Amino acid sequence: MHQGATGWELFDDGSTMGKQGSEGGMILLDEEYSSGARMTLERDGATAPFTITCGVYGWMVHTRFFATEGDARDQFKEMKDSLADILSAIPKAKDSEGDTHSVSEALGHFILQYP
């Protein structure tokens, strides 16, 4: 599948759009970065009017809550570059001696930056 200029593409060809997400709301946006990270924006979830759930596969899942769609969409866009940067720090499978400490630090910084 072709990826956009930023490396993000619709998750599963957009098949999840309009369906129920992990927070119980309707999925408005669902994107994946090079099969390494995923971000989902939901409306009317169980906890808040708008929710972003993002994750780096095998490393972390983080959920944020918003009162307005505008704020959620702005943050969705902003968080993409930070997640892509984290992925670039993850050691490749063949590099088993990679520095996982720096990845953990980057994930911690991400969660503090986007509470």
FENGIFEN-V94967 format. One record per helix or strand. SS is the DSSP state (H for helix, E for strand). FROM is the first residue (numbers start at 1). LEN is the number of residues. Records with the same first field share a line. If there is no record, write none. Layout:
SS=FROM-LEN ; FROM-LEN
This chain:
E=8-3 ; 20-1 ; 26-8 ; 37-7 ; 50-7 ; 60-7
H=11-4 ; 69-21 ; 100-14
